[in-house]
Amino acid sequence: MEIFLVALGALLMILGILGSFLPVIPGPLTSWFGLLVLHFTEGVKLGNTFLIVTLLFAIFIYVLDYIIPALGTKRFGGSNEGMIGTTLGLVVGLITPIPLGIIIGPFIGALVGEMVHRNDINKAIKAAFGSFLGFIASTFLKFIVAIIYLGLFIAKLMEHNASWY
């Protein structure tokens, strides 16, 4: 059972990292569930304070994930259509074979979204850039938190692995 729980926790950690880039998976929250699963193993006991603090931080990042792109879009004069375009561009960028699709997709999506909203290319480019910057900042933040949670997962696992033998 221990191996299953550790494997499930590791899978949730990987999904959390992927969730930093995929808009359908809440990255840091998924990584936190990996820590929670690790807590239920025999060899690793994480403190309640540790679990609560990491959960609150994951929730904070989850909320910021919606605020940061909106702030970037609003700061540069963007619209909701630009934010929707950014998300759709990300999904298209992920499934295309272009190596930089994950970076180019959100910008093009935001540009198209802004062009649908208004027919001024200069304002659309400016708003798309803001939406893109917000998306990049938010994605980077989620990725860093998911990597930190993975580091905590590995550290706690290694700290207690001697008790399993």
Secondary structure per residue as TSV (DSSP state, phi and psi in degrees):
chain	resnum	aa	ss	phi	psi
A	1	M	-	360.0	-35.1
A	2	E	H	-61.2	-45.1
A	3	I	H	-62.1	-40.2
A	4	F	H	-61.3	-45.8
A	5	L	H	-65.8	-41.0
A	6	V	H	-65.3	-42.4
A	7	A	H	-64.0	-41.4
A	8	L	H	-64.3	-42.6
A	9	G	H	-61.7	-42.4
A	10	A	H	-64.9	-39.9
A	11	L	H	-61.5	-43.0
A	12	L	H	-64.8	-34.7
A	13	M	H	-63.4	-45.4
A	14	I	H	-63.7	-43.5
A	15	L	H	-63.2	-34.3
A	16	G	H	-64.4	-40.7
A	17	I	H	-65.8	-44.9
A	18	L	H	-62.1	-36.3
A	19	G	H	-65.3	-16.7
A	20	S	T	-65.6	-26.7
A	21	F	T	-106.6	-28.8
A	22	L	-	-92.3	125.0
A	23	P	T	-70.7	-10.8
A	24	V	T	-90.2	-11.3
A	25	I	S	-117.1	123.4
A	26	P	-	-75.3	97.7
A	27	G	H	-49.9	-68.2
A	28	P	H	-61.3	-35.1
A	29	L	H	-65.6	-39.1
A	30	T	H	-65.1	-41.7
A	31	S	H	-62.5	-38.1
A	32	W	H	-62.4	-38.7
A	33	F	H	-62.7	-30.2
A	34	G	H	-62.5	-41.2
A	35	L	H	-64.7	-40.3
A	36	L	H	-63.0	-43.2
A	37	V	H	-62.3	-41.2
A	38	L	H	-61.2	-34.4
A	39	H	H	-60.4	-30.5
A	40	F	T	-84.3	0.0
A	41	T	S	-76.9	160.4
A	42	E	S	-68.2	-40.7
A	43	G	S	-80.4	-20.1
A	44	V	-	-120.7	122.9
A	45	K	-	-123.0	112.9
A	46	L	-	-91.1	140.9
A	47	G	-	-68.5	153.2
A	48	N	H	-61.2	-39.0
A	49	T	H	-62.0	-43.8
A	50	F	H	-58.4	-47.6
A	51	L	H	-65.9	-40.4
A	52	I	H	-68.2	-44.7
A	53	V	H	-63.9	-45.1
A	54	T	H	-66.8	-34.8
A	55	L	H	-65.9	-47.0
A	56	L	H	-61.4	-38.6
A	57	F	H	-66.8	-40.8
A	58	A	H	-63.5	-40.3
A	59	I	H	-65.8	-41.8
A	60	F	H	-58.8	-44.9
A	61	I	H	-66.2	-37.9
A	62	Y	H	-60.5	-43.8
A	63	V	H	-67.8	-43.2
A	64	L	H	-60.6	-29.4
A	65	D	H	-59.3	-28.4
A	66	Y	H	-90.3	-25.9
A	67	I	H	-82.9	-42.9
A	68	I	H	-60.5	-51.6
A	69	P	H	-62.0	-35.3
A	70	A	H	-64.9	-40.6
A	71	L	H	-64.6	-41.8
A	72	G	H	-63.1	-42.6
A	73	T	H	-66.5	-47.1
A	74	K	H	-64.9	-38.4
A	75	R	H	-60.4	-34.0
A	76	F	T	-103.4	14.5
A	77	G	T	81.6	27.3
A	78	G	-	-87.6	176.7
A	79	S	-	-125.4	176.4
A	80	N	H	-63.2	-34.9
A	81	E	H	-62.3	-35.5
A	82	G	H	-65.8	-39.4
A	83	M	H	-69.1	-40.3
A	84	I	H	-63.6	-42.7
A	85	G	H	-60.8	-37.3
A	86	T	H	-61.2	-45.7
A	87	T	H	-65.8	-45.0
A	88	L	H	-64.2	-39.2
A	89	G	H	-62.8	-35.0
A	90	L	H	-63.3	-47.2
A	91	V	H	-61.5	-45.7
A	92	V	H	-63.4	-41.4
A	93	G	H	-63.1	-32.2
A	94	L	H	-70.7	-34.3
A	95	I	H	-93.6	-5.6
A	96	T	S	-86.2	153.2
A	97	P	S	-78.8	2.0
A	98	I	-	-71.1	127.0
A	99	P	T	-57.9	-37.0
A	100	L	T	-98.3	19.5
A	101	G	H	-57.8	-33.8
A	102	I	H	-68.9	-21.7
A	103	I	H	-95.4	-42.7
A	104	I	H	-74.0	-37.8
A	105	G	H	-54.7	-50.9
A	106	P	H	-61.3	-37.7
A	107	F	H	-65.7	-48.1
A	108	I	H	-63.5	-40.4
A	109	G	H	-61.4	-43.2
A	110	A	H	-65.0	-39.4
A	111	L	H	-62.9	-46.5
A	112	V	H	-62.6	-43.9
A	113	G	H	-59.8	-41.7
A	114	E	H	-70.0	-34.8
A	115	M	H	-68.0	-33.0
A	116	V	H	-66.3	-39.9
A	117	H	H	-72.3	-42.3
A	118	R	-	-143.2	152.3
A	119	N	-	-99.5	20.8
A	120	D	-	-100.6	109.8
A	121	I	H	-63.7	-37.4
A	122	N	H	-65.4	-46.3
A	123	K	H	-66.7	-36.1
A	124	A	H	-65.4	-41.0
A	125	I	H	-65.7	-42.7
A	126	K	H	-62.6	-46.9
A	127	A	H	-67.0	-38.9
A	128	A	H	-63.5	-38.9
A	129	F	H	-63.2	-42.3
A	130	G	H	-64.1	-43.1
A	131	S	H	-63.5	-41.8
A	132	F	H	-63.6	-45.1
A	133	L	H	-62.1	-41.5
A	134	G	H	-62.8	-41.9
A	135	F	H	-62.8	-46.0
A	136	I	H	-62.7	-44.2
A	137	A	H	-62.4	-44.5
A	138	S	H	-65.5	-43.7
A	139	T	H	-63.5	-43.7
A	140	F	H	-61.7	-43.3
A	141	L	H	-61.5	-46.2
A	142	K	H	-62.4	-41.6
A	143	F	H	-62.6	-45.3
A	144	I	H	-61.1	-44.6
A	145	V	H	-64.8	-42.2
A	146	A	H	-63.3	-38.4
A	147	I	H	-67.7	-40.1
A	148	I	H	-61.8	-43.0
A	149	Y	H	-64.5	-37.1
A	150	L	H	-63.1	-42.7
A	151	G	H	-60.8	-41.8
A	152	L	H	-63.6	-41.3
A	153	F	H	-58.5	-50.0
A	154	I	H	-65.8	-43.3
A	155	A	H	-61.7	-45.5
A	156	K	H	-67.0	-36.4
A	157	L	H	-65.4	-45.8
A	158	M	H	-69.1	-34.6
A	159	E	H	-61.5	-33.9
A	160	H	T	-111.2	7.2
A	161	N	G	-69.5	-24.1
A	162	A	G	-65.6	-27.6
A	163	S	G	-75.4	-8.9
A	164	W	G	-87.8	-12.4
A	165	Y	-	-99.2	360.0
